[in-house]
Amino acid sequence: MSKKEVSLEERKAEVLIKLRGYKLVKKQKEEDGFSYIIDAPREKQTVLVWVLSGETTVGIAAINHMQKAMKDKEIERGIIVTSGRYTHAVKQGAKKKKIELLPKTFPAFDLFEHKLVPKHEILTEEEKAQLLSQYKVHPYQLPQIKSADPAVKAIGAKPGDILRIIRKSPTAGEHIAYRYVVE
């Protein structure tokens, strides 16, 4: 495969790494795709990203295989990227095993490059505390955004996080809004 012939799943993995601010440590070819070892500075941990090529169904055997690989490499968290589907058992067990299942609807392009999609940022714990004390509110009193939102998935926000959304405005220049991520 030449440099330009990259599978859809690999492209999704590259977009994921870029949007979440991860740093690629190592990429290697596996029998069923690729594995990426990623440094996630915001979470202060190492992540294993498995790219499974093709429209395969990801079953419990694949999750167990990934968990064993994570244990061997002493990696805390994993992400699976595939265009196939996940079995019900995998969806139930992945969270317990600290494995994120990237939906097949995850974009293979940087959605923040579109002019109508505003910039989304996850607030740090210090920024979160400052915001809540400044406005004298609890997180649940902020406007909410679903964790299934494509922009939320792209940046890796989890329920309980607060997002800063920066929109370009013709009158105000820049408008900043805050959203509380909910399930």
Buried (B, 14 or more C-beta within 10 A) or exposed (E): EEEEEEBBBBBBBBBBBEBBEBEBEEBEEEEBBBBBBBBBEEBEEBBBBBBBBEEBEBBBEBBEBBBEBBEEEEBEBBBBBBBBEBBEEBEEBBEEBBBBBBEBEBBBEEBBEEEEBBBBBBBEEEBBEEBBEEEEEEBEEBEEBEBEBEBBBBBBBEEEBBBBBEEEEEEEEEEEEBBBBBE
